[in-house]
Amino acid sequence: MIYSYFPASVSSWLELQTPIVRDWWPPWARLWAAELLLSQDVELDLQRSVQAVLRELSAQAPALQSNRGMWRWSLHKKVERDPGKSPVLVRILLRELEKAESEDARHIIIPLLHTLMYVLTKATGITEELHRRTYAFCMRLLTLPAPYCTIALDCAIRLKTETAVPGTLYQRLVIAEQNLTSELYPYQERVFLFVDPELVSPSVCSALLLEIEAAQGQQTPEACMRHVISHALQAALGVACHAGALQRKLLASSRPALEGYFHAVVTAVEQMAREPSPSREGHLERLEEIYCSLLGPPAARGRCGGDPLQDRALSVPLPSPRITFHLWTDEEQLWKELVLFLRPLTQLRLSADLEALDLQGLLPDWELARASMLSTDSGIVRDLPLGADELLTPGSPEAERAGLQRKGGIKKRVWPADIMMPSSWDGPLGLHRRTGRPSGDGELLPGISRLHTARVLVLGDDRMLGRLARAYCNLRKREAQRFCLTPRLSLQLYYIPLLAPETSAASRRSELGELAAFLGRADPWYESIINTLCPTIHKLAEMPLSLDTSQTVDPFILDAITYYVRMGTQPVYFQIYTVKIFSGDLSQDPAEDIFLTELKVKIQDSKFPKDSFSPRRRGVAEGPGAELSICYQKALLSHRNQEVTVSLRATGLVLKTLPASDTEGPIYCTPTAAPDTDHTCLRVSVTEIVKTSNLAGRSFSVVTNTFRTTNIQIQSQDRRLLTLSLDKDSCRTYRDVVRFEVAPCPEPCSRTQQSKVLGLSSHQQEMERNKAKAKPLLIPINTFSGIVQ
């Protein structure tokens, strides 16, 4: 079936013809008329679905809010069930994108562009003209600011290869996600789904696990290789490919024969894609040879025009990525799973603390020189034994000079300047909660490529994100000391909010889902696709379990997760804050912890002894709350350093890292106006007790004061103890606190940088330390477009 556009007048004329008149038409005319009318119906149906997606992005009506995310899913399912609709949908999406460009409706450009690229990746009947139109549109978007130009550049790079070598995007995606063996494309990806059983009910965990296992049960390596072969041949040969005969041939092939066809197709596609000027005609000839080897010479004669009746194009499914389900047990689990992904158990012997992993001889010199050894080397070159170093020609001037020179004790390797900093996971540092490009598959070390991509997806609320931030911080500290995973692994973080059903009230939902609400305001497509999954996941958990695997189902949640991890390439960066906690017991060392979204302070009823940490000040009147001394660095628009110290009586205070709403505006500064340390600020809300005296006596009133700061120190002045709660997590509560300090968490410093500082002067050491402190530690959460300004 071939769909295309026809003039409206022709369609109207056909609709006016009575059935009696149509009976006099020849068979080819009746078939042509039926195809024309059907194509018009298909176009109208797809046009209505696209318009529903567009209304979803801008509508605030409750009726449309309930079905958010379903329109995008149903649109892709229509094309997946009937691949012949793909060219029609591509034309409709291109038309809507060009309309949005002319009307400057930028809020729908990124969602439509993601939808278009997803269709182009899966489709097989897209013409070269449609590819070139899409490429030209992406090139025009390069004049727009970020994130439009960033996403458009990524799409244009992929489209340039797909235009010359059809099927490249699909093939590379399946090979990487399914970990198929290929020497020409050795990249591997895996999705790690983490769920904390303390925050998510067992029914939800079981429902998600069963849906993932049911969908991935039939995704065997043989089936994935058949999909790659079928998609590549259909994309290259088009309607000339006998899809039904090809599928029957592949199903009847043995495993060795199937692997041979698979490697032949992968080699043909990758070699052509890597050429400086790939030729679509040359690619077509090479795949035609593979096609003839599969179906024999009659297939080639059919391609030359022998048989006009071809098999209908069959849908080639795009398998969902490999997803491993994990219950969050401890903070070290993330690092352990990444190590096992990089080196499976068959290749790695894990010690008790997993510290045996190294870079196969690529450790820096400070690691190799830690152990003290007795040396018998005199340090003179002439005393070296034969073969110990490169030999010089006897009697040469070099040999005469070498005999009187001392040999250096350590050969210094040349490492890149930023090699020891695992911040390459996050891209360049800069604006707080800024957007940026995802980590690419480049070379961080010479000769070592990042062949593995770990996509870590967490489900939960702000408490789960706080635990993820702690694990991420520990991972970065470990990497700063050991440097094991960074050169070979690209780490991508994703987040799906999942609140408990009993917390579905508006107040509680807004309290535990602040970060998800911020991401939804920053990225409308994230709000539409991801923030609407929570009710659907709970409905899935309430459904009865079905053990019948023979029925074909459409897993909506798994499809949404797959779409998110594939198209969510733009990270939003969040500042991690460190808090230093001093207890009333002087014998205990100060505790250190981190938080991501909130720190809440409550006043305890108990007091600490007078001879303890901080004595009570004289002249402080008794009353509700506690007398607090607050010293903070005020956040000013001029970015000047202004320290403020104030004493007040308060019943509690809250430190938040996110703005309350869009009306409050962003709480970060422009990157050109201030150094990196001023790009973050906390919003502190203090519930202050104000004492008033009048003729009726003494009274107290409650006033909430809010200010912004970059760092803060708070101490109790009247022997009242404090309770700290981090990231709204009851498991991360500190009691009997008398003082605490909050500041942006710095980037972990490696031992190599510390050793470099030791060899500098005192002034240079201070400059290096200040430079290292100026780099805050940011955690990236991937979205579809980042922050849309």
C-alpha positions in Angstrom: 0.0 0.0 0.0 1.4 3.4 -1.0 0.3 6.6 0.7 0.9 10.0 -0.8 -0.6 13.3 -1.1 -3.2 14.1 -3.8 -5.0 17.3 -4.7 -8.1 18.0 -2.7 -10.1 18.5 -5.9 -9.4 14.9 -7.0 -10.5 13.5 -3.7 -13.7 15.5 -3.7 -14.5 14.4 -7.3 -14.0 10.7 -6.3 -16.3 11.1 -3.3 -19.1 12.5 -5.6 -19.0 9.5 -7.9 -21.9 7.1 -7.2 -21.3 3.3 -6.8 -23.1 2.7 -10.2 -20.6 4.9 -12.0 -17.6 3.3 -10.2 -18.8 -0.1 -11.4 -18.1 0.9 -15.0 -14.5 1.7 -14.2 -11.7 -0.7 -15.1 -10.1 -2.7 -12.2 -7.0 -0.6 -12.1 -9.1 2.6 -11.8 -11.2 1.2 -8.9 -8.0 0.1 -7.1 -6.5 3.5 -7.7 -9.6 5.2 -6.3 -9.7 3.0 -3.2 -6.0 3.7 -2.5 -6.5 7.4 -2.9 -9.5 7.6 -0.6 -7.8 5.3 2.0 -4.7 7.5 1.9 -6.8 10.5 2.6 -8.4 8.8 5.6 -4.9 7.8 6.9 -3.7 11.4 6.6 -6.7 12.8 8.4 -6.3 10.3 11.2 -2.6 11.0 11.7 -3.3 14.7 11.4 -5.8 14.5 14.2 -3.3 12.6 16.4 -0.6 15.2 15.8 -3.0 18.0 16.6 -4.0 16.2 19.9 -0.3 16.1 20.9 0.0 19.8 20.1 -3.1 20.7 22.2 -1.7 18.6 25.0 1.4 20.8 25.2 -0.5 24.0 25.6 -3.9 23.0 27.1 -4.7 23.4 30.8 -8.1 21.7 30.6 -8.5 18.8 33.1 -10.0 16.6 30.4 -6.8 16.8 28.4 -4.6 16.5 31.5 -5.9 13.0 32.2 -4.7 11.6 28.9 -1.3 13.3 28.8 1.4 11.1 27.4 -1.1 8.7 25.7 -1.4 10.7 22.5 2.3 10.4 21.7 2.3 6.7 22.5 -0.8 6.0 20.3 0.7 8.0 17.5 3.9 5.9 17.4 1.8 2.7 17.8 -0.2 3.5 14.6 3.0 3.8 12.6 4.5 0.7 14.3 1.5 -1.5 13.3 1.4 -0.2 9.7 4.8 1.0 8.6 3.3 2.3 5.3 2.0 5.3 7.3 5.5 6.5 8.2 6.1 8.7 5.1 2.7 10.4 5.7 3.5 11.0 9.4 6.9 12.4 8.5 5.4 14.9 6.0 2.8 16.0 8.6 5.4 16.5 11.3 7.7 18.4 8.9 4.7 20.6 7.9 3.9 21.4 11.6 7.6 22.1 12.3 7.9 24.5 9.4 4.7 26.2 10.6 6.0 26.5 14.2 9.2 28.0 12.8 7.4 30.6 10.8 5.1 31.5 13.7 7.9 31.4 16.3 6.0 28.8 18.3 9.2 27.4 19.9 7.5 25.5 22.7 6.4 22.8 20.3 9.6 22.6 18.2 11.6 20.2 20.4 8.7 17.8 21.1 7.8 17.6 17.4 11.5 17.2 16.5 11.9 14.3 19.0 8.8 12.7 17.6 10.1 13.0 14.1 13.5 11.6 14.8 11.9 8.6 16.6 9.8 7.9 13.6 12.8 8.2 11.2 14.8 5.8 13.4 12.2 3.1 13.2 10.8 3.6 9.7 12.0 1.9 6.5 10.1 3.6 3.7 11.4 7.2 4.0 12.5 8.7 0.8 15.7 10.7 0.3 13.7 13.8 -0.3 12.1 13.6 3.2 15.5 13.0 4.8 17.0 16.1 3.1 14.0 18.3 4.1 14.4 17.3 7.7 18.2 17.9 7.5 17.6 21.3 6.0 15.1 22.2 8.8 17.6 21.2 11.5 20.3 23.3 9.9 18.0 26.3 10.1 17.5 25.7 13.8 21.2 26.2 14.4 20.6 30.0 14.5 18.4 29.7 17.6 19.7 29.7 21.1 20.3 26.6 23.2 18.8 24.1 23.7 17.3 24.4 20.2 20.6 24.6 18.4 22.1 21.8 20.6 19.3 19.4 19.8 19.2 20.4 16.1 22.9 19.9 15.7 22.7 16.4 17.1 19.8 15.5 14.8 21.5 17.0 11.8 24.6 14.9 12.4 22.6 11.7 12.6 20.4 12.6 9.6 23.4 13.2 7.4 24.5 9.6 7.9 21.0 8.2 7.7 20.3 10.0 4.4 23.4 8.4 2.7 23.2 5.1 4.5 19.5 4.3 5.4 19.1 2.1 8.4 22.3 3.2 10.2 20.4 4.7 13.2 18.3 1.6 13.8 21.3 -0.8 13.4 23.5 1.1 15.9 20.7 1.5 18.4 19.9 -2.2 18.5 23.6 -3.3 18.5 24.4 -1.0 21.5 21.2 -1.6 23.5 21.2 -5.4 23.0 25.0 -5.8 23.4 25.3 -7.6 20.1 28.9 -8.5 19.2 30.3 -6.3 16.4 33.9 -5.4 15.8 33.0 -2.3 13.7 30.5 -1.0 16.3 31.6 -2.2 19.7 29.5 0.1 21.8 27.3 -1.2 24.6 24.5 0.3 26.6 22.4 -0.8 29.6 19.5 0.7 31.6 19.7 0.3 35.3 16.3 0.7 37.0 16.7 1.4 40.7 13.7 1.3 43.0 14.0 1.7 46.8 11.7 -0.8 48.5 11.4 1.5 51.5 9.8 4.2 49.4 7.9 2.1 46.7 5.4 -0.6 47.6 6.1 -4.2 46.8 3.1 -4.4 44.4 4.6 -1.6 42.2 8.0 -3.3 42.2 6.4 -6.6 41.2 4.3 -5.0 38.4 7.3 -3.2 36.9 9.5 -6.3 37.1 6.8 -8.5 35.4 6.2 -5.9 32.6 9.9 -5.7 31.9 10.4 -9.5 31.9 7.3 -10.0 29.7 8.5 -7.5 27.1 12.1 -8.7 27.0 11.4 -12.4 27.2 11.2 -12.8 23.4 14.1 -10.4 22.7 16.7 -13.1 22.1 20.0 -12.3 20.3 18.8 -14.3 17.2 15.5 -12.2 17.0 17.5 -9.0 17.3 19.9 -10.0 14.6 16.9 -10.8 12.3 15.4 -7.4 13.0 18.7 -5.7 12.1 19.0 -7.6 8.8 15.3 -7.1 7.8 15.4 -3.4 8.7 18.6 -2.7 6.8 17.4 -4.5 3.6 14.0 -2.9 3.7 15.4 0.5 4.3 17.8 0.2 1.4 15.8 -1.7 -1.2 12.4 -0.2 -0.4 9.4 -1.8 -2.1 11.7 -4.1 -4.1 12.3 -6.1 -0.9 10.2 -9.2 -0.5 9.6 -8.7 3.2 7.6 -11.9 3.7 10.1 -14.1 1.9 13.0 -12.5 3.7 11.4 -13.1 7.1 10.7 -16.8 6.3 14.3 -17.2 5.1 15.7 -15.7 8.3 13.5 -17.8 10.5 14.6 -20.9 8.8 18.3 -20.0 9.0 20.6 -21.7 11.6 22.4 -19.7 14.2 25.8 -19.7 12.4 24.2 -18.7 9.1 22.2 -16.0 10.8 25.3 -14.6 12.4 27.1 -14.6 9.0 24.3 -12.5 7.4 24.2 -10.2 10.4 27.9 -9.5 10.3 27.8 -9.0 6.5 25.0 -6.4 6.9 26.7 -4.6 9.7 30.0 -4.5 7.8 28.3 -3.1 4.7 26.5 -0.4 6.7 29.3 0.6 9.0 32.0 0.7 6.3 29.8 2.9 4.1 28.8 5.2 7.0 32.5 5.7 7.9 33.5 6.9 4.4 34.1 10.6 4.0 31.5 10.9 1.3 29.1 7.9 1.6 27.2 7.0 -1.5 23.6 5.9 -1.4 24.0 4.0 -4.7 27.1 2.2 -3.5 25.3 1.2 -0.3 22.3 0.0 -2.3 24.6 -2.3 -4.4 26.3 -3.8 -1.5 23.1 -4.7 0.3 21.6 -6.0 -2.9 24.3 -8.6 -3.1 23.5 -9.7 0.5 19.8 -9.8 -0.4 20.5 -12.0 -3.5 22.6 -14.3 -1.4 19.7 -14.7 1.0 16.8 -15.2 -1.6 18.8 -16.2 -4.7 18.8 -14.8 -8.2 15.0 -14.5 -8.6 15.0 -11.8 -6.0 17.4 -9.8 -8.1 15.3 -10.4 -11.3 12.3 -9.2 -9.3 14.1 -6.1 -8.4 14.9 -5.4 -12.0 11.2 -5.2 -12.8 10.2 -8.8 -13.4 7.4 -9.1 -10.9 5.5 -5.9 -10.1 3.6 -7.5 -7.2 5.7 -7.2 -4.2 5.1 -8.3 -0.6 3.7 -5.7 1.7 6.3 -4.1 3.9 6.3 -5.8 7.3 6.7 -4.0 10.5 10.2 -4.4 12.0 9.9 -3.8 15.7 12.5 -1.8 17.6 13.4 -4.0 20.6 13.3 -2.3 24.0 16.7 -1.7 25.6 18.2 -4.2 28.1 16.8 -3.1 31.5 18.0 -4.6 34.7 15.8 -4.2 37.8 17.5 -3.4 41.1 16.3 -2.8 44.6 18.2 0.0 46.2 19.9 -1.4 49.3 23.0 0.7 50.0 25.0 3.6 48.5 27.8 1.3 47.2 25.3 -0.7 45.0 25.5 1.9 42.2 29.3 1.6 41.9 29.2 -2.2 42.2 26.7 -2.5 39.3 28.7 -0.1 37.1 31.8 -2.2 37.7 30.0 -5.4 36.9 28.7 -3.8 33.7 32.1 -2.7 32.7 33.7 -6.0 33.5 31.3 -9.0 34.0 32.0 -11.6 36.6 33.5 -13.8 33.9 36.3 -11.3 33.4 36.7 -9.8 36.8 37.5 -11.3 40.2 35.9 -9.1 42.8 37.7 -8.6 46.1 35.9 -7.9 49.3 35.9 -4.1 48.7 36.1 -4.2 44.9 39.3 -2.2 45.0 41.2 -4.5 42.7 40.0 -2.9 39.5 42.6 -0.8 37.7 43.3 0.6 34.2 45.6 -2.2 33.1 48.8 -0.4 33.6 47.5 3.1 32.9 47.6 4.2 36.5 49.4 7.5 37.1 52.9 7.6 38.5 51.8 8.6 42.0 50.0 5.3 42.3 53.0 3.3 41.1 55.4 5.1 43.4 53.6 4.7 46.7 55.4 1.5 47.9 59.0 2.1 49.2 61.5 -0.2 47.6 65.3 -0.7 48.2 67.1 0.4 45.0 70.6 -0.7 44.0 70.7 1.7 41.1 73.5 4.2 41.3 71.6 6.7 39.1 74.3 6.7 36.4 73.5 5.6 33.0 76.8 3.8 32.4 75.9 1.5 35.4 72.7 0.2 33.8 72.8 -3.4 32.6 72.5 -4.2 28.9 68.9 -4.1 27.7 67.7 -2.0 30.6 67.2 1.0 28.4 67.7 1.9 24.7 71.3 1.3 23.7 73.4 4.1 22.2 76.1 3.6 19.5 79.5 3.3 21.2 81.8 6.3 20.6 78.9 8.5 19.6 78.6 12.0 21.1 75.3 10.9 22.7 77.0 8.0 24.5 79.9 10.3 25.8 77.4 12.8 27.2 75.2 10.0 28.7 78.1 8.5 30.6 78.4 11.7 32.6 74.7 12.3 33.2 72.5 10.9 35.9 69.3 9.2 34.9 66.0 10.6 36.3 64.4 8.5 38.9 60.9 8.6 37.5 59.8 8.9 33.9 57.0 11.4 33.9 54.0 10.6 31.6 52.2 13.3 29.8 48.5 13.3 30.9 45.8 15.7 29.7 45.2 18.6 32.1 41.8 17.5 33.1 42.4 13.8 33.0 42.1 13.2 36.8 38.8 15.0 37.1 35.8 12.7 36.6 33.8 15.9 35.9 34.0 14.8 32.2 30.9 12.8 33.0 29.0 16.0 33.4 30.4 18.2 30.6 31.7 21.7 31.3 31.0 23.4 34.6 28.9 26.6 34.7 25.5 27.8 35.5 23.5 26.2 38.3 20.8 24.0 36.9 22.0 24.8 33.5 21.6 22.6 30.5 24.4 21.1 28.4 25.2 18.4 25.9 25.4 14.8 27.1 28.6 13.0 27.6 29.8 11.8 24.2 31.6 8.6 23.3 34.9 10.3 23.0 38.4 9.4 24.3 39.2 10.7 27.7 42.5 8.9 27.7 44.6 8.3 24.7 43.7 5.0 23.1 40.8 4.3 25.5 37.3 4.9 24.2 34.1 5.1 26.2 32.5 2.0 24.7 30.0 1.5 27.6 27.0 3.8 28.4 25.2 3.2 31.7 21.8 4.8 31.9 20.8 4.9 35.5 17.0 5.4 36.0 15.6 5.9 39.5 11.9 5.8 40.5 10.7 7.6 43.6 10.3 11.0 45.1 12.7 13.6 46.4 13.9 11.2 49.1 15.2 8.8 46.4 17.0 11.6 44.6 18.7 12.6 47.9 19.9 9.0 48.3 21.0 9.0 44.6 22.9 12.3 45.2 24.8 10.6 48.1 25.7 7.6 46.0 26.8 9.9 43.2 28.9 12.0 45.5 30.6 8.9 46.9 31.1 7.6 43.4 32.9 10.8 42.4 35.0 10.7 45.4 36.0 7.2 44.7 36.8 8.0 41.1 39.0 10.9 42.2 41.1 8.5 44.2 41.0 5.4 42.0 39.9 6.6 38.5 38.5 3.3 37.3 35.3 3.9 35.5 35.5 7.4 34.2 37.7 6.8 31.1 35.6 3.9 29.8 32.1 4.6 31.0 29.6 7.3 30.1 27.1 7.8 33.0 23.6 9.1 32.3 21.1 9.8 35.0 17.3 9.7 34.6 14.5 10.3 37.0 10.8 9.3 37.0 8.7 10.7 39.9 6.7 8.0 41.7 4.7 9.1 44.8 2.9 6.8 47.1 -0.9 6.6 46.6 -1.6 7.9 50.2 0.5 11.0 49.4 -1.7 11.9 46.4 -3.0 15.0 48.2 -1.9 18.2 46.6 0.1 19.5 49.5 2.0 16.3 50.2 2.5 15.7 46.4 4.0 19.1 46.0 6.2 18.6 49.1 7.7 15.2 47.9 7.8 16.1 44.2 9.5 19.5 44.1 12.3 18.5 41.8 9.9 16.7 39.4 7.7 19.8 39.4 10.8 22.0 38.6 11.7 19.7 35.7 8.2 19.8 34.4 8.2 23.6 34.4 11.6 23.7 32.7 10.8 21.1 30.1 7.1 20.8 28.9 7.8 17.5 27.1 9.1 16.0 30.3 5.9 17.2 32.1 3.8 15.6 29.4 5.6 12.3 29.1 7.2 11.6 32.5 5.3 13.5 35.2 2.1 11.8 34.1 3.4 8.2 34.6 2.8 8.0 38.4 -1.0 7.3 38.2 -0.5 4.8 35.4 2.1 2.9 37.3 -0.2 2.6 40.3 -3.0 1.4 38.1 -0.7 -1.3 36.7 0.1 -2.4 40.2 -3.6 -2.8 41.0 -4.4 -4.9 37.9 -4.5 -8.7 38.4 -1.4 -10.6 37.3 -1.7 -12.4 34.0 0.5 -15.4 33.5 -0.6 -15.9 29.9 2.4 -14.9 27.8 0.8 -15.9 24.5 -1.2 -12.7 24.3 0.5 -9.7 22.7 0.2 -6.6 24.9 1.4 -3.0 24.4 3.4 -2.1 27.5 2.7 1.6 27.9 5.0 2.2 30.9 7.9 0.3 29.3 7.5 2.2 26.1 7.5 5.5 27.9 10.7 4.5 29.8 12.3 3.4 26.5 11.3 6.7 24.8 12.7 8.7 27.8 16.1 7.0 27.9 16.5 7.2 24.1 15.4 10.7 23.5 16.3 12.3 26.8 19.7 13.6 26.0 19.8 17.1 27.5 20.8 17.2 31.2 19.7 19.7 33.8 22.4 20.2 36.5 21.6 20.5 40.2 24.0 21.7 42.8 24.8 19.3 45.7 25.2 21.0 49.1 27.3 19.7 51.9 26.4 20.2 55.6 28.8 19.9 58.6 26.9 19.0 61.8 28.2 19.6 65.3 26.5 17.8 68.1 26.2 18.8 71.8 28.6 16.1 72.8 32.1 17.5 72.4 33.6 14.0 72.4 32.0 13.3 69.0 33.6 14.5 65.8 31.5 16.6 63.5 29.4 14.7 61.0 29.3 15.5 57.3 26.4 14.8 54.9 25.0 16.2 51.7 21.5 17.2 50.5 20.0 18.0 47.1 16.6 19.6 47.6 15.9 20.6 51.2 17.2 20.8 54.8 14.6 21.3 57.5 15.5 22.5 61.0 13.2 21.9 64.0 13.7 23.0 67.6 13.8 20.2 70.2 12.2 20.6 73.6 15.3 19.3 75.4 18.4 21.4 76.2 22.1 20.5 76.5 24.1 21.0 79.7 25.5 24.4 80.5 29.1 23.2 80.4 28.6 21.8 76.9 29.3 23.3 73.5 27.7 26.8 73.6 26.6 28.5 76.9 23.5 30.5 77.1 23.8 34.2 76.5 22.8 36.6 79.2 19.8 38.7 78.7 18.0 36.2 76.5 14.4 36.0 77.5 12.5 32.7 77.6 9.8 32.2 75.0 8.7 29.9 72.2 11.4 28.6 69.8 15.2 29.1 70.3 17.6 31.9 70.0 19.7 31.3 66.9 22.8 33.0 65.6 22.8 33.1 61.8 25.9 34.0 59.7 25.4 33.8 56.0 26.9 35.1 52.7 24.3 37.3 51.1 23.4 36.7 47.5 23.5 40.0 45.7 22.9 40.9 42.1 26.2 42.7 42.0 27.9 39.5 43.1 29.9 41.2 45.8 30.8 39.4 49.0 28.7 40.6 51.8 28.6 38.7 55.1 25.6 39.1 57.4 25.3 38.1 61.0 22.0 38.2 62.8 20.5 36.8 66.0 16.9 36.0 66.3 14.4 33.7 68.0 12.8 31.2 65.6 10.7 28.0 65.8 12.3 26.5 62.8 13.7 27.2 59.3 13.9 25.5 55.9 16.7 25.6 53.4 15.6 24.9 49.8 17.6 24.7 46.7 14.8 25.1 44.2 12.5 28.1 43.5 9.0 27.7 44.8 7.3 28.5 41.4 7.8 30.2 38.1 6.6 33.5 39.6 9.5 33.6 41.9 11.9 33.3 39.1 15.3 31.5 38.8 17.6 31.7 41.7 20.8 31.6 39.7 22.9 34.2 38.0 24.1 34.7 34.5 27.4 32.8 33.7 29.1 35.9 32.5 28.4 38.1 35.5 29.9 36.1 38.3 32.4 33.3 39.0 31.3 29.7 39.3 30.9 30.0 43.1 28.1 32.6 42.8 26.0 30.5 40.4 24.2 28.7 43.3 22.1 30.1 46.1 19.9 28.7 48.8 16.4 30.0 49.6 16.2 30.2 53.4 12.8 30.6 55.1 13.0 31.4 58.8 9.9 31.2 61.1 10.8 34.1 63.4 9.2 34.9 66.8 8.7 38.6 67.3 8.2 39.9 70.8 5.9 42.8 71.4 5.1 44.6 74.7 2.0 46.7 75.3 -0.3 47.6 78.2 -1.9 44.1 78.0 1.5 42.5 78.6 4.0 40.6 76.5 2.9 38.8 73.3 4.6 36.9 70.6 3.8 36.9 66.8 5.1 34.7 64.1 6.7 36.1 61.0 8.3 34.2 58.1 11.3 35.8 56.6 13.0 34.6 53.4 16.5 35.5 52.1 19.0 34.0 49.7 22.5 33.0 50.4 25.4 31.0 49.0 26.5 29.5 52.3 25.2 29.7 55.9 26.2 28.9 59.5 23.6 28.5 62.2 24.2 28.0 66.0 21.9 27.7 68.9 22.5 30.3 71.6 20.2 29.3 74.5 21.1 25.6 75.0 18.2 24.5 72.8 19.0 21.4 70.6 18.2 21.2 66.9 16.9 18.4 64.7 18.0 18.4 61.0 16.1 16.5 58.3 17.8 16.1 54.9 15.9 15.8 51.7 12.6 15.0 53.6 14.0 11.6 54.5 13.2 10.3 57.9 16.2 7.9 57.7 18.5 10.9 57.3 17.7 12.8 60.5 20.3 14.2 62.9 19.2 15.0 66.5 20.9 16.9 69.3 22.6 19.4 67.0 23.9 22.7 68.3 25.6 24.1 65.2 25.7 23.3 61.5 27.3 24.8 58.4 26.0 24.6 54.8 28.0 25.3 51.6 28.1 24.0 48.0 29.7 20.6 47.8 33.1 21.0 46.0 34.3 18.9 43.2 36.4 16.0 44.5 40.1 16.6 44.2 42.3 13.7 43.1 45.6 12.8 44.6 47.4 13.7 41.5 46.2 17.3 41.8 47.2 17.3 45.5 50.7 16.1 44.5 51.0 18.9 42.0 50.1 21.5 44.7 52.9 20.2 46.9 55.6 21.2 44.4 54.4 24.8 44.1 55.1 27.9 46.2 52.7 28.9 49.0 51.1 31.6 46.9 50.6 29.2 44.0 49.3 26.5 46.3 46.7 28.9 47.7 45.6 29.8 44.1 45.3 26.2 43.1 43.2 25.4 46.2 40.9 28.3 45.6 40.6 27.3 42.0 39.7 23.7 43.0 37.2 25.0 45.6 35.5 27.2 43.0 34.2 24.1 41.1 31.0 22.9 42.6 29.8 19.3 42.3 26.7 19.1 40.1 24.5 16.1 39.5 22.9 15.9 36.0 19.3 14.7 35.4 18.5 14.0 31.8 15.4 15.5 30.2 14.2 15.9 26.6 15.2 19.6 26.1 16.9 20.8 29.3 15.8 24.2 30.5 13.8 26.0 27.7 14.4 29.7 28.2 
